[in-house]
Amino acid sequence: MANVEISILGQQYKIACPDGKEETLQETVAQFNNILKEIKSSSRTLRNEQLIVMAALNVCHELQTEKSTNEKQTEKLNERIQYLQDSIEKALQPTYK
């Protein structure tokens, strides 16, 4: 486990991170800071804590939306797979005359 220093809204944090995942963590922190910057630019009256809550809610909403989309796509794909399986089984059944 590696200890990594990150910065969110100028505040430094030292957190544990699985070995080999440090770069991904830094990319995630950069993405989160960009989200915070966007929210801050549209509403300058928010305190840092409020910015973080708004960003977290936005990220959770996006995640939930993506999960819902993925579930619908998975359901459609499963239906298509079942249709293909049924078609193949029907085609492979012997025909008696």
N, C-alpha and C positions, 0 to 999 in steps of 0.2 A: 504494500500500500504506500503510495507516494503522498507527500504533503505538497499541496499546490497553493500558491498565493493568487488570489483573484481580486478584481476590483469591480464593485457595483456601485454606481453613482458616486465614484470617488472614494468610497469606503473600502479599505483593504480587509480581506478575509483570508485565513489560512484553513484549507479544508483537506480532508483525506480523499484520495482518489485512487481507484484501482490502477495498478501498474499498466502502462501502455495506453491509458485513456486520457492522459493529461492534455494532449492536443485537442481531442474532442471536447473536453471540458472547457478549454479556453475558447473554442469556437462557439460553444453554447453560451458562455458568459458574454462574448461579443454580440451575439444575436440578441440576448436578453437586454443588454445595454442599449442596443439600437431600438428595441421596442420601447424601452423607458424614455429614450430621447424623443421618439415620435410622440408619445403621450405628453411629455413635458412641453414640447413645442406647441401643442394644440391647447394646452391649459396650464398656464404659468402659475396658477395659484395653488397647485397641489404640493403638499409636503412630500418628502422622499418616501415616507411610509405609504402614503396614499398612492403615489406613482407605482410602487411595487405591488400593492394590492390590485390596482387596475390592470397592470401588466399580467399578473398571475391569473386574474379572471379572464383576460383576453386569451391567454395561452390555453387555459383550461377549456374555454369555449371552442377554440379552434380544434383542440384535441378531440372534444366530444363530437364536433361536427364531422371530423375525419373518421372517427370510429363508426359513426352512424352510416356514413357513406360506404365505408369498407364492409360493414355488415350487410348492407343492401347489395353490394356488388358480389359478395361471397354467396349470398342467397341465390342471386341470379345465376352465378357460375355453377353452383350445386344443382340447380334445376336443369341447366344445359347438359351437365355431365350425366345426370339421371336420364335425360331424354336420349342422349347418345348411347348410354348403356342399354336402355330398353330397345333402341333401334338395332343395335348390334346383336343383342340376344334374339330379337325377332328374325333378323336376317340369317342367323346361324341355325335356327330351328329347322329341322328337316321338314320338307313338304311331302305329304303322302298323296298319291293319286289313285 
